[in-house]
């Protein structure tokens, strides 16, 4: 059973069920034209915080090795092949004021506004959710800005903007879904890329390991 850290910044509490290290596996099944690119992968995800009102995110994935022999006495499995990684930041969506740090490394001025649970509660929407802003960076020159909601142990995200370098592969939009089910983190990621419309791309099931 996950225990809530009483020292968490109040703004992180709605995301607290994400915190920790998660490991598991998933599957990619993305159709490009008449071809479906499908394979299994392993994944390690970390949701951490440093005392500021946002959650730091990192994910690394790898392809499972194909055994070189299939006898019971001599089963040699090559090392997994690194596949994909990404990093990002998750926070409740609200206007930033003088007491918030930034831009850049400028410290905030005055007392923070959203320190207590009751103050954070004022950010809850009429349907019981909290609005989110999530920024995620891919090493291949893609940066995503997601807007969405966290409502209990479920998160829904939709890209509001995608920025690509001139050398990046074509990638236009995405949605992501996260949920806590039977103590496991389940997620699904749909993308519009390589000239395709928005469609199923990848999903995974992870267990908390720390």
CORLIN-V214879 format. One record per residue. N is the residue number from 1. OMEGA is omega in whole degrees, -180 to 180 (* if undefined). NEAR is the number of other C-alpha atoms within 12 Angstrom. D_LAST is the distance of its C-alpha to the last C-alpha in whole Angstrom. Layout:
[[N/OMEGA/NEAR/D_LAST] [N/OMEGA/NEAR/D_LAST]]
//
This chain:
[[1/-180/10/11] [2/179/17/10] [3/-178/14/12] [4/177/18/13] [5/-176/16/14] [6/-179/13/17] [7/-179/18/18] [8/170/26/17] [9/-174/29/20] [10/-178/31/22] [11/-180/36/22] [12/-175/39/18] [13/178/35/18] [14/178/36/19] [15/-170/40/16] [16/-180/33/14] [17/176/33/12] [18/-169/40/11] [19/179/34/9] [20/178/29/6] [21/-178/27/5] [22/177/33/7] [23/179/28/10] [24/-176/28/13] [25/180/28/17] [26/-178/29/19] [27/170/27/23] [28/175/28/26] [29/-175/23/29] [30/-178/26/31] [31/177/23/35] [32/-174/20/37] [33/179/13/41] [34/-176/8/41] [35/173/10/38] [36/179/14/35] [37/-171/16/32] [38/177/18/30] [39/179/22/27] [40/179/25/23] [41/170/30/20] [42/-176/32/17] [43/172/37/14] [44/-177/32/11] [45/176/35/11] [46/170/30/9] [47/-175/31/11] [48/175/30/11] [49/-177/29/14] [50/180/16/16] [51/176/18/18] [52/-172/25/21] [53/173/34/21] [54/178/33/19] [55/176/36/16] [56/-174/31/15] [57/171/30/15] [58/-180/30/14] [59/173/31/15] [60/-178/26/16] [61/-180/31/18] [62/174/25/20] [63/176/23/23] [64/178/22/23] [65/176/20/25] [66/-179/17/28] [67/178/15/29] [68/177/12/33] [69/-175/13/34] [70/176/11/33] [71/-178/10/35] [72/-176/8/33] [73/-173/7/34] [74/-180/10/33] [75/-178/13/30] [76/-180/14/29] [77/179/15/27] [78/179/13/27] [79/177/13/24] [80/180/17/22] [81/177/18/24] [82/-175/17/22] [83/-171/23/23] [84/174/22/22] [85/177/23/20] [86/178/26/20] [87/180/25/19] [88/-180/29/20] [89/-179/32/20] [90/176/38/20] [91/173/38/22] [92/-178/40/24] [93/175/29/27] [94/176/22/30] [95/177/15/33] [96/-177/18/32] [97/-176/17/34] [98/-178/16/36] [99/178/19/33] [100/178/24/30] [101/176/19/30] [102/0/13/31] [103/-177/12/33] [104/-177/8/32] [105/179/8/31] [106/178/11/33] [107/177/16/32] [108/179/18/32] [109/178/14/35] [110/-176/11/36] [111/177/13/33] [112/-177/22/30] [113/-172/25/31] [114/-176/26/28] [115/-176/23/27] [116/179/20/27] [117/-179/19/26] [118/177/14/29] [119/177/15/30] [120/-179/26/27] [121/179/22/28] [122/179/22/31] [123/-178/27/30] [124/180/24/29] [125/180/19/31] [126/180/11/34] [127/173/12/32] [128/-178/16/29] [129/170/25/27] [130/178/33/26] [131/-175/34/27] [132/166/36/25] [133/-177/30/25] [134/175/36/23] [135/-177/33/24] [136/-177/34/23] [137/176/26/24] [138/180/26/25] [139/-179/22/26] [140/174/21/29] [141/179/19/30] [142/175/29/29] [143/-177/29/28] [144/169/34/27] [145/179/30/28] [146/166/33/27] [147/-179/30/28] [148/-177/30/26] [149/165/33/25] [150/180/37/22] [151/-172/27/23] [152/-179/23/21] [153/178/27/18] [154/179/29/20] [155/175/35/21] [156/-177/29/24] [157/176/35/25] [158/180/29/28] [159/172/30/29] [160/178/21/32] [161/173/22/33] [162/179/29/32] [163/-180/25/33] [164/171/22/34] [165/-179/16/35] [166/-177/11/39] [167/-176/12/37] [168/174/18/34] [169/-177/19/34] [170/-176/21/36] [171/-168/29/33] [172/-174/28/34] [173/180/31/32] [174/168/34/29] [175/176/32/27] [176/178/34/23] [177/176/31/22] [178/178/29/18] [179/176/28/18] [180/-177/28/16] [181/179/18/17] [182/178/13/17] [183/176/18/13] [184/175/27/13] [185/177/36/13] [186/180/32/17] [187/176/34/18] [188/-175/28/22] [189/175/29/24] [190/-179/29/28] [191/168/33/30] [192/-174/25/33] [193/176/25/34] [194/178/19/36] [195/-178/16/39] [196/173/22/38] [197/-178/20/37] [198/-177/23/34] [199/-179/26/32] [200/-179/27/29] [201/-176/31/27] [202/176/31/24] [203/-178/32/21] [204/177/34/18] [205/-173/30/16] [206/176/34/12] [207/179/29/9] [208/180/27/6] [209/179/19/4] [210/*/18/0]]
//
